[in-house]
Amino acid sequence: MNEILGLMPALIAGVLLGAMFFGGLWWTVRKGVSSTRPARWFFGSLLLRTSITLAGFYVVSDGHWMRLLACLLGFTLARLTVTRLTRFSEKSTRLTQEAGHAP
């Protein structure tokens, strides 16, 4: 039981890393589409998000594979959550845009 409780900080760190990574991706797509130079947005964001995430995994794991696995589980949970939240946000935005183009 103590081992599972000891993995909770790694799981929480994974959720935070995943929220940063996928939330940052969502933000980059929204900003990059309207930018005059979207390649800079996408490439810069990719480098920043990936380097922060890899460094976070390295620090959290500290050579223990169970911590790394817990962090990866949290990262995956954050991916599912951000995907679901942005899907709802996109539907409401799309409906607003369609209403604006009505005859």
N, CA, C and O of each residue as an XYZ file, in Angstrom:
412
protein
N       0.820     -1.193      0.000
C       0.000      0.000      0.000
C       0.867      1.261      0.000
O       0.540      2.248     -0.659
N       1.963      1.218      0.739
C       2.850      2.374      0.794
C       3.492      2.648     -0.551
O       3.763      3.800     -0.888
N       3.742      1.584     -1.334
C       4.338      1.770     -2.655
C       3.394      2.528     -3.577
O       3.823      3.384     -4.350
N       2.114      2.211     -3.491
C       1.130      2.893     -4.337
C       1.017      4.358     -3.934
O       0.942      5.230     -4.799
N       1.003      4.635     -2.652
C       0.954      6.027     -2.191
C       2.227      6.774     -2.573
O       2.193      7.981     -2.813
N       3.337      6.065     -2.629
C       4.600      6.679     -3.030
C       4.636      7.044     -4.506
O       5.432      7.885     -4.925
N       3.769      6.409     -5.297
C       3.718      6.695     -6.734
C       2.748      7.827     -7.075
O       2.723      8.298     -8.212
N       1.965      8.259     -6.116
C       0.988      9.319     -6.374
C       1.632     10.633     -6.833
O       1.102     11.267     -7.745
N       2.745     11.067     -6.244
C       3.373     12.296     -6.764
C       3.807     12.163     -8.224
O       3.727     13.125     -8.987
N       4.264     10.977     -8.609
C       4.660     10.753    -10.000
C       3.435     10.797    -10.909
O       3.502     11.332    -12.016
N       2.325     10.243    -10.450
C       1.090     10.288    -11.236
C       0.606     11.727    -11.403
O       0.214     12.125    -12.499
N       0.632     12.492    -10.346
C       0.214     13.896    -10.400
C       1.143     14.700    -11.302
O       0.691     15.551    -12.068
N       2.443     14.426    -11.207
C       3.393     15.112    -12.083
C       3.124     14.769    -13.542
O       3.243     15.631    -14.413
N       2.761     13.517    -13.817
C       2.418     13.113    -15.182
C       1.188     13.835    -15.699
O       1.135     14.241    -16.860
N       0.199     13.993    -14.831
C      -1.008     14.734    -15.224
C      -0.658     16.188    -15.537
O      -1.147     16.746    -16.519
N       0.174     16.791    -14.719
C       0.574     18.179    -14.956
C       1.397     18.311    -16.243
O       1.200     19.250    -17.014
N       2.311     17.376    -16.472
C       3.099     17.408    -17.705
C       2.205     17.217    -18.931
O       2.376     17.894    -19.945
N       1.262     16.298    -18.828
C       0.342     16.059    -19.939
C      -0.563     17.248    -20.202
O      -0.817     17.596    -21.355
N      -1.048     17.870    -19.143
C      -1.891     19.054    -19.311
C      -1.113     20.180    -19.970
O      -1.638     20.890    -20.827
N       0.150     20.341    -19.565
C       0.999     21.366    -20.182
C       1.253     21.037    -21.651
O       1.160     21.913    -22.510
N       1.572     19.784    -21.938
C       1.917     19.389    -23.301
C       0.719     19.523    -24.234
O       0.802     20.208    -25.254
N      -0.383     18.881    -23.898
C      -1.536     18.876    -24.795
C      -2.328     20.180    -24.746
O      -2.914     20.580    -25.752
N      -2.357     20.843    -23.602
C      -2.951     22.179    -23.548
C      -2.143     23.163    -24.370
O      -2.701     24.027    -25.046
N      -0.825     23.027    -24.310
C       0.047     23.869    -25.132
C      -0.126     23.594    -26.609
O      -0.063     24.512    -27.427
N      -0.342     22.343    -26.955
C      -0.596     21.991    -28.359
C      -1.898     22.627    -28.845
O      -1.955     23.178    -29.944
N      -2.929     22.546    -28.029
C      -4.215     23.137    -28.395
C      -4.079     24.649    -28.566
O      -4.604     25.221    -29.522
N      -3.373     25.291    -27.636
C      -3.162     26.731    -27.713
C      -2.351     27.092    -28.951
O      -2.650     28.083    -29.616
N      -1.333     26.304    -29.267
C      -0.488     26.568    -30.432
C      -1.281     26.467    -31.722
O      -1.116     27.295    -32.618
N      -2.133     25.471    -31.825
C      -2.946     25.322    -33.039
C      -3.872     26.520    -33.201
O      -4.022     27.045    -34.304
N      -4.484     26.949    -32.124
C      -5.384     28.109    -32.206
C      -4.635     29.383    -32.599
O      -5.144     30.173    -33.394
N      -3.437     29.594    -32.055
C      -2.652     30.787    -32.385
C      -1.961     30.650    -33.738
O      -1.863     31.623    -34.486
N      -1.490     29.467    -34.050
C      -0.736     29.257    -35.281
C      -1.570     29.385    -36.533
O      -1.071     29.831    -37.567
N      -2.826     29.003    -36.460
C      -3.697     29.077    -37.627
C      -3.917     30.523    -38.061
O      -4.011     30.802    -39.256
N      -3.998     31.431    -37.113
C      -4.255     32.828    -37.447
C      -2.969     33.652    -37.602
O      -3.029     34.851    -37.874
N      -1.827     33.018    -37.433
C      -0.555     33.726    -37.500
C      -0.094     33.894    -38.950
O      -0.478     33.128    -39.833
N       0.734     34.911    -39.171
C       1.307     35.092    -40.510
C       2.480     34.140    -40.729
O       2.844     33.863    -41.872
N       3.072     33.640    -39.648
C       4.180     32.684    -39.732
C       3.889     31.474    -38.837
O       4.469     31.345    -37.759
N       3.001     30.599    -39.279
C       2.605     29.479    -38.420
C       3.716     28.461    -38.196
O       3.731     27.794    -37.161
N       4.644     28.324    -39.135
C       5.716     27.339    -38.966
C       6.557     27.647    -37.728
O       6.978     26.730    -37.022
N       6.801     28.917    -37.461
C       7.560     29.288    -36.266
C       6.814     28.916    -34.999
O       7.411     28.419    -34.044
N       5.516     29.153    -34.987
C       4.701     28.792    -33.833
C       4.768     27.295    -33.576
O       5.034     26.855    -32.458
N       4.522     26.511    -34.637
C       4.455     25.070    -34.467
C       5.810     24.474    -34.109
O       5.885     23.618    -33.227
N       6.867     24.899    -34.761
C       8.182     24.357    -34.481
C       8.684     24.777    -33.102
O       9.211     23.957    -32.351
N       8.519     26.042    -32.779
C       8.936     26.519    -31.457
C       8.166     25.841    -30.338
O       8.739     25.470    -29.314
N       6.873     25.683    -30.537
C       6.049     25.028    -29.538
C       6.445     23.564    -29.378
O       6.511     23.051    -28.261
N       6.707     22.894    -30.502
C       7.117     21.496    -30.445
C       8.403     21.340    -29.633
O       8.494     20.467    -28.770
N       9.384     22.179    -29.911
C      10.650     22.100    -29.177
C      10.457     22.374    -27.686
O      10.982     21.642    -26.847
N       9.717     23.409    -27.362
C       9.508     23.779    -25.970
C       8.714     22.713    -25.219
O       9.117     22.283    -24.138
N       7.594     22.289    -25.785
C       6.755     21.295    -25.109
C       7.481     19.963    -24.928
O       7.400     19.347    -23.865
N       8.186     19.525    -25.964
C       8.879     18.242    -25.884
C      10.030     18.293    -24.888
O      10.223     17.354    -24.116
N      10.795     19.378    -24.901
C      11.930     19.456    -23.971
C      11.466     19.528    -22.520
O      12.069     18.899    -21.651
N      10.414     20.276    -22.248
C       9.887     20.351    -20.879
C       9.347     18.994    -20.434
O       9.569     18.571    -19.300
N       8.641     18.320    -21.332
C       8.057     17.026    -20.990
C       9.135     15.973    -20.751
O       9.067     15.230    -19.772
N      10.119     15.903    -21.629
C      11.191     14.919    -21.441
C      11.994     15.195    -20.177
O      12.343     14.267    -19.448
N      12.286     16.453    -19.916
C      13.002     16.800    -18.684
C      12.161     16.437    -17.461
O      12.693     15.953    -16.462
N      10.858     16.667    -17.538
C       9.977     16.311    -16.432
C       9.938     14.815    -16.181
O       9.983     14.380    -15.031
N       9.856     14.024    -17.240
C       9.883     12.563    -17.091
C      11.203     12.110    -16.471
O      11.222     11.223    -15.618
N      12.291     12.715    -16.899
C      13.609     12.347    -16.387
C      13.725     12.654    -14.897
O      14.223     11.837    -14.123
N      13.266     13.828    -14.505
C      13.357     14.228    -13.099
C      12.440     13.366    -12.232
O      12.829     12.931    -11.149
N      11.228     13.125    -12.714
C      10.264     12.360    -11.925
C      10.714     10.905    -11.769
O      10.615     10.341    -10.679
N      11.203     10.301    -12.843
C      11.551      8.876    -12.780
C      12.736      8.620    -11.857
O      12.724      7.654    -11.094
N      13.750      9.460    -11.913
C      14.929      9.341    -11.056
C      15.491      7.917    -11.063
O      15.990      7.432    -10.048
N      15.402      7.255    -12.221
C      15.947      5.912    -12.365
C      15.030      4.796    -11.915
O      15.426      3.631    -11.966
N      13.827      5.099    -11.479
C      12.875      4.081    -11.032
C      11.796      3.890    -12.103
O      11.083      4.830    -12.454
N      11.689      2.685    -12.604
C      10.756      2.449    -13.703
C       9.301      2.542    -13.254
O       8.433      2.865    -14.066
N       9.013      2.269    -11.986
C       7.627      2.360    -11.516
C       7.165      3.827    -11.492
O       6.011      4.118    -11.806
N       8.046      4.727    -11.127
C       7.699      6.159    -11.152
C       7.476      6.624    -12.581
O       6.559      7.394    -12.866
N       8.333      6.141    -13.472
C       8.188      6.499    -14.882
C       6.856      5.993    -15.435
O       6.186      6.698    -16.189
N       6.481      4.789    -15.064
C       5.210      4.224    -15.513
C       4.024      5.005    -14.944
O       3.047      5.248    -15.653
N       4.102      5.398    -13.674
C       3.034      6.196    -13.062
C       2.934      7.563    -13.727
O       1.835      8.073    -13.947
N       4.071      8.147    -14.044
C       4.092      9.448    -14.715
C       3.479      9.328    -16.117
O       2.726     10.199    -16.550
N       3.807      8.256    -16.804
C       3.242      8.023    -18.134
C       1.735      7.801    -18.068
O       1.005      8.253    -18.950
N       1.268      7.119    -17.043
C      -0.177      6.933    -16.859
C      -0.867      8.276    -16.637
O      -1.923      8.534    -17.217
N      -0.285      9.122    -15.813
C      -0.843     10.463    -15.592
C      -0.833     11.289    -16.860
O      -1.783     12.026    -17.126
N       0.232     11.177    -17.653
C       0.337     11.881    -18.932
C      -0.791     11.446    -19.871
O      -1.405     12.277    -20.540
N      -1.054     10.148    -19.913
C      -2.125      9.617    -20.768
C      -3.493     10.069    -20.275
O      -4.362     10.397    -21.083
N      -3.697     10.089    -18.968
C      -4.971     10.576    -18.422
C      -5.190     12.046    -18.767
O      -6.309     12.457    -19.074
N      -4.133     12.823    -18.716
C      -4.238     14.237    -19.080
C      -4.573     14.381    -20.558
O      -5.341     15.267    -20.934
N      -4.010     13.523    -21.397
C      -4.316     13.563    -22.832
C      -5.804     13.329    -23.064
O      -6.442     14.053    -23.829
N      -6.348     12.328    -22.407
C      -7.774     12.042    -22.566
C      -8.632     13.208    -22.077
O      -9.626     13.560    -22.713
N      -8.252     13.797    -20.964
C      -9.007     14.911    -20.398
C      -8.938     16.146    -21.292
O      -9.966     16.760    -21.577
N      -7.750     16.511    -21.731
C      -7.613     17.695    -22.589
C      -8.327     17.484    -23.920
O      -8.941     18.413    -24.446
N      -8.253     16.274    -24.467
C      -8.958     15.985    -25.718
C     -10.463     16.156    -25.545
O     -11.131     16.730    -26.405
N     -10.985     15.664    -24.447
C     -12.423     15.785    -24.202
C     -12.824     17.246    -23.973
O     -13.842     17.697    -24.499
N     -12.039     17.978    -23.202
C     -12.371     19.379    -22.919
C     -12.285     20.253    -24.170
O     -13.135     21.120    -24.377
N     -11.289     20.039    -24.987
C     -11.156     20.863    -26.190
C     -12.188     20.490    -27.236
O     -12.566     21.330    -28.053
N     -12.641     19.275    -27.231
C     -13.698     18.876    -28.161
C     -14.979     19.638    -27.849
O     -15.655     20.109    -28.764
N     -15.325     19.766    -26.560
C     -16.510     20.523    -26.170
C     -16.346     21.996    -26.519
O     -17.293     22.631    -26.984
N     -15.187     22.531    -26.306
C     -14.917     23.931    -26.606
C     -15.010     24.189    -28.101
O     -15.535     25.219    -28.524
N     -14.504     23.262    -28.898
C     -14.533     23.431    -30.351
C     -15.962     23.372    -30.886
O     -16.302     24.100    -31.819
N     -16.799     22.513    -30.307
C     -18.194     22.427    -30.758
C     -18.929     23.732    -30.503
O     -19.683     24.188    -31.362
N     -18.728     24.338    -29.349
C     -19.421     25.585    -29.056
C     -18.906     26.710    -29.954
O     -19.686     27.567    -30.368
N     -17.610     26.722    -30.263
C     -17.052     27.734    -31.155
C     -17.595     27.558    -32.562
O     -17.936     28.535    -33.228
N     -17.674     26.318    -33.012
C     -18.179     26.034    -34.355
C     -19.641     26.457    -34.487
O     -20.033     27.004    -35.518
N     -20.449     26.212    -33.458
C     -21.844     26.606    -33.507
C     -21.976     28.119    -33.551
O     -22.846     28.637    -34.251
N     -21.140     28.834    -32.827
C     -21.154     30.276    -32.840
C     -20.792     30.808    -34.213
O     -21.421     31.751    -34.693
N     -19.790     30.223    -34.856
C     -19.373     30.661    -36.170
C     -20.470     30.392    -37.207
O     -20.727     31.226    -38.075
N     -21.116     29.217    -37.109
C     -22.180     28.899    -38.048
C     -23.357     29.852    -37.880
O     -23.983     30.236    -38.869
N     -23.663     30.232    -36.670
C     -24.760     31.145    -36.426
C     -24.459     32.533    -37.000
O     -25.370     33.256    -37.404
N     -23.199     32.890    -37.031
C     -22.804     34.186    -37.569
C     -22.930     34.263    -39.092
O     -23.012     35.358    -39.649
N     -22.945     33.118    -39.766
C     -23.038     33.083    -41.218
C     -24.446     32.771    -41.710
O     -24.632     32.463    -42.887
N     -25.424     32.845    -40.840
C     -26.793     32.534    -41.238
C     -27.323     33.656    -42.145
O     -26.939     34.816    -41.992
N     -28.217     33.296    -43.101
C     -28.759     34.318    -43.997
C     -29.696     35.291    -43.321
O     -30.217     36.198    -43.970
